[in-house]
Amino acid sequence: MSSSRVLALAIPLLVIAGCTWVKPEPGAEQVAIRGAEQVASCERIGRTTVSVRERVAAVQRRPGRVEEELATLARNSAHEIGGNVIVADGPVSNGQRRYLVYRCE
């Protein structure tokens, strides 16, 4: 395959890999992301596990973009169950992350 053809196929994949498909639901933007030390006086109301694709076709997505989308999904989920704070409960693994959901004053 010629290099120009490879480039013509690779560029759209790279652009797609950088795109964000996850959008915040109305109200979810009010859900804060905090560290575990910041929720000592809050009520834990649940847990959510969210996931996104780490790869698009054969292209690895940027880790920062994956983390951003996971946080957005977690904020959406927290808002649905009445939480206003999320705390990551471990690292991102295979495009998946668990979050603890809190209700704080």
C-alpha positions as CSV (number, residue, x, y, z in Angstrom):
1,M,0.0,0.0,0.0
2,S,1.4,3.4,-0.9
3,S,2.3,5.9,1.8
4,S,-0.2,8.4,0.6
5,R,-3.0,5.9,0.8
6,V,-2.0,4.9,4.3
7,L,-1.9,8.6,5.3
8,A,-5.3,9.1,3.7
9,L,-6.7,6.3,5.9
10,A,-4.8,7.2,9.1
11,I,-5.8,10.9,9.3
12,P,-9.5,10.4,9.6
13,L,-9.0,7.7,12.2
14,L,-6.7,10.0,14.2
15,V,-9.3,12.7,14.1
16,I,-12.1,10.4,15.2
17,A,-9.9,9.0,18.0
18,G,-9.6,12.6,19.4
19,C,-13.4,13.3,19.3
20,T,-15.6,13.3,22.4
21,W,-18.8,11.5,22.1
22,V,-19.9,11.7,25.7
23,K,-22.0,14.8,26.6
24,P,-23.1,15.9,30.0
25,E,-26.8,15.4,30.8
26,P,-28.7,18.5,32.0
27,G,-27.8,19.1,35.7
28,A,-24.8,16.7,35.6
29,E,-22.4,19.7,35.2
30,Q,-23.3,20.5,38.8
31,V,-21.7,17.3,40.0
32,A,-18.2,17.9,41.4
33,I,-15.2,15.7,41.1
34,R,-13.3,15.5,44.3
35,G,-10.6,13.4,46.1
36,A,-11.4,10.9,48.9
37,E,-10.1,13.3,51.5
38,Q,-12.6,15.9,50.5
39,V,-15.8,13.8,51.2
40,A,-15.3,12.9,54.9
41,S,-18.4,14.8,56.0
42,C,-20.6,13.7,53.0
43,E,-23.1,10.8,52.7
44,R,-22.1,8.1,50.3
45,I,-25.1,7.1,48.3
46,G,-23.8,4.7,45.8
47,R,-21.3,3.6,43.3
48,T,-21.1,3.6,39.5
49,T,-18.9,1.9,37.0
50,V,-18.6,3.5,33.6
51,S,-16.7,2.6,30.4
52,V,-15.8,4.0,27.0
53,R,-13.7,2.7,24.1
54,E,-10.0,3.1,24.5
55,R,-9.4,2.4,20.8
56,V,-11.2,3.5,17.6
57,A,-10.4,1.0,14.9
58,A,-6.7,0.3,15.6
59,V,-5.9,3.8,17.0
60,Q,-5.3,4.2,20.7
61,R,-7.3,7.2,22.1
62,R,-5.5,9.7,24.3
63,P,-5.7,8.7,28.0
64,G,-6.8,12.2,29.0
65,R,-9.7,12.1,26.6
66,V,-10.8,8.7,27.9
67,E,-10.6,9.9,31.6
68,E,-12.6,13.0,30.6
69,E,-15.4,10.9,29.1
70,L,-15.4,8.5,32.0
71,A,-15.8,11.4,34.4
72,T,-18.7,12.8,32.3
73,L,-20.5,9.5,32.3
74,A,-19.9,9.2,36.1
75,R,-21.3,12.7,36.7
76,N,-24.4,11.8,34.6
77,S,-24.9,8.7,36.6
78,A,-24.4,10.5,39.9
79,H,-26.9,13.1,39.0
80,E,-29.5,10.5,38.1
81,I,-29.3,9.0,41.6
82,G,-29.2,12.3,43.5
83,G,-25.5,12.7,44.1
84,N,-23.6,15.9,43.7
85,V,-20.0,14.7,44.1
86,I,-18.0,11.8,42.6
87,V,-14.7,10.3,43.7
88,A,-12.7,8.0,41.5
89,D,-12.3,4.6,43.1
90,G,-9.2,3.3,41.4
91,P,-7.4,3.7,38.1
92,V,-8.8,3.5,34.6
93,S,-8.5,-0.1,33.4
94,N,-9.4,-1.2,29.8
95,G,-11.5,2.0,29.3
96,Q,-13.4,1.4,32.6
97,R,-13.4,3.1,36.0
98,R,-15.4,2.9,39.1
99,Y,-16.6,6.0,41.0
100,L,-18.1,6.5,44.5
101,V,-21.1,8.8,44.5
102,Y,-21.8,11.2,47.4
103,R,-24.3,13.8,48.5
104,C,-22.5,16.7,50.2
105,E,-23.9,19.9,51.8
